[in-house]
Amino acid sequence: MKEDIKEKLDRRILVIGEKLNELGFDLEEDMRELVDMRTDVAELILATKLKKIKYFLEKEGKGVGFYLGDLQITFFVEYGEDDEGPYYEATAEILEG
């Protein structure tokens, strides 16, 4: 990926991460992992105007997501605690349609 495109993607991920954070979820790092694994999601983030992205909380409050073009991307978050302290694990679910 070209450097200028990568920078644009990074800025957009930062904005999306801030919106998810406003809903109570710090998932910026998980967003970065998602776009690394799914180039189609990265391309959609680059092609979609930020104002067109709609955000939502998952019904049971265990997740958050957004609509990106024809995709619904939801992060389900599970919390736990181990010897090192509290942690969370986020799982992304992507639905088309």
Secondary structure, 3 states (H helix, E strand, C coil): CCHHHHHHHHHHHHHHHHHHHHCCCCCHHHHHHHHHHCHHHHHHHHHCCHHHCEEEECCCCCEEEEEECCEEEEEEEEEEEECCEEEEEEEEEEEEC
